Amino acid sequence: MSALRHSPLSPLGLAISEEAGVLGEIGHEHVFVAVWDRLSPVGADVVALACQQRMAVRSWVDMDHGVAGSLQHLIPGDAFTELRQDVQLLSEMMACLFGVSGVGVRVTALEKPMCPRFHVDRIPARMLCTYGGPGSQWLPADAVTETLLLPGQDQQGCYREDSLEQLQAGQVALFKGDTWRDNHGQGVVHRSPPVTPGQQRLLVTLDI
């Protein structure tokens, strides 16, 4: 398994850069994963507090009705200021990139895998960022076997461990989903990472 802090040309289907503009590469036919390589802007103390409060936010945020005010209502408290600011930034980037008036926002504090099985999102695209703890794992297209996603399939042994990619805390990723234009059946295969007892994660996902 490799951590995503390497060449922008590897593996196939990945565009990665320390510049936020790399997220626009997702529009290219050959790019399935675009990663803005940055450190987490949210501290470990915020992650711990969110887990303590069992934060679970899920809402549609309308760009025309004040993103900051909406997030203040959804994630109240001075302790979460930096979290709100970053979720606002990512929401506005997502809306601008895809020309949409709103995005589906989910912010979840986790102490166990949310989606431990490999799967494909049945949406056009998803942006995700883990602020603390291990990031999401995904497989390049050429590492996905025909049996991996079969219902009830024991996925262990259906993929090569050395082909597994993993996002790092703070990195912002865009995954093409199964309903991306002209992309049916080719959505990014990914899963929540295994976690050890007591390990904490704070995850934001943004959908169009």
N, C-alpha and C positions, 0 to 999 in steps of 0.2 A: 504494500500500500504506500502511495506517495502523498506527501502534503503539498498543497498547491502554493508553492513559492518557487516556481521554476520558469523555464523558458516559455515565451508567449507562443511558441510554435508546437508545443507538445503538451498533452496528447492531441491526436486528431480531433477536430471539432471544438477545441478550446481556444479562446482569446483571453489573455490575462495581461494586466498592466497596472502600474501604480497610479495611472491617470484615470479619472472617473469616466472620461470619454470612451473608454474601451467598451462600456456597456452598450454603446450604439452598434458595436460589431455584431450583436445578436441578429441584426437584420440581414446579415449575409447568409447566403444559402448554406455554406459549408460550416458555419459556426452554430453549435448547439448549446454551448455554455460560454458565457462571458463573465469574467471575474475582475472586479476592481479590488486590487490588492492593497489593503490598508490595515492598520492596527485598530483595535476596538476603541471607539470613542466613549464607551460606557465602562465604568470601573467595576471591579469585583464586588465592592460594597453594594452597588446598585443591583447587581445580579443576585447577591445573597438576599437582599431585602425583597426583591421581586419573588424569589422562591419562597421566602418566609411567608409572604402574603398570598402565595399561590396565584400569582397574576395570570389572568386568562381573559384577554381582550379580543373580541371579534366584532368587526363593524365595517360598514361601508362608509368611506370618507369622501365627501363631495368637495371637489376643489373650489367650487364657486361659493361655498358657504363657510369659508374660514377654516383652514386645516388646523391652525394653531389652537383655535377655540375648541374644535372637535376633539383634539388630542388631550387638551387640558381637562375636558370632561371625562374622557375615557381612561386617562392615566393621571389622576390628580396627585398633588403633593410636590413640594419643593425638591424632595429627594430624587424625583424622577425627571428633573428638568433636562438633563443631558440626553436621557432616553427619548423624551418627547421631541427634542430638537432634531435628533437623528432620524427618528421615524418620520417627522415632517419633511426633512430633506429627501429621504428615500421615496416618500409618497409623491412629492413634487417632481422628482426625477422620473419616476415611473410614469406619471401622467403626461409629462412633457415628451418623453421618449416615444410613447405610443399614441399620443394625441387623444387621450381620453379625459372625461370630465370627473372621473372618480376612480378609486381603487379599493379593493377589499383588503382590509388591514387585520392582521392577527398578530398579537404579541402574547407569547406563552412562556411562563417559567416552568422548567422541566427538571425532574430528578429521575426520569426514566424515559426510554425511547418513545416518541410520539407515533412514528410510523416505522416500526422496526423491520418490516419486510420491504424488499425492493418493489417499487411501483412506478407508474407513470401518471403524471397529473393530467386530468382530462380538461385542460384549459389551454388558452393560447400561450401564456407565459407566466412565470412566477419569479419574483425577486425574493431573495432570502439572505438573512444575515444572523449569525449567532454571535452574541455579544460576550459570552463567556462559556468555557467548556468546549468540548469537541464539536466541530462543525458537521454539516450534512455530508454524506458519502454518495458517490455516483460512479457509474461505469461508462466508459467510452462505448460507442455503438458497436465496435468490432469485438467487444468483450461480452456482449449480451448473447446468451445462448437461447435456442428456441424454447427450451423448457423452463427457463428461469421464472417467468411470470405466470405460469399455469396455476389456476386456483388450487390451493391445497398442496402445491409442490414444496417439498423440503428444499429450500434454496441453497442450503449448505452444500458445497461441492458442485454447484451449477455455474460457478464463475471462478476465474483465477484470482487469488488473493493479490497477486502482484499487479493486477489491472485496476484495483480499487483506488479511486481518488477521494481525497477528503479536504473540505474547506477548513480554513483556520479562523479563529475568533477574529471578528472585525471585517473579514473579507465580505464583499457584497457580490452575490452571484445572480445572474439571470439564467434560468433554465427554460428552454423551449418545451412547451407542453404538447400533448397529443393532438390538440386542435389548432396548432399554429398553421397558418395558411400553407397549403401544399406540403404538409408535414405529417399527415395521418399515419399513425403507426410508428413514428420515429421520435416520440417524445423522450426526454432524458430519463433514464432509469436511475432512480436514487432511493435513499432510505435515511432514516434517522440513525445516528451512530450508536453503537453499544456504549453504555455508561456504567461506571463502577458505582457501588453503593456510596451514597452521599455526594456524588458528583452533580454539579448544578449547571444548567444551561438557561440562557434567556434568548429566545428565538423570535425574530420578526419575519413574517412572510407577507408579501404584497402581490395581489392577483389582479389581472384584468379580465 
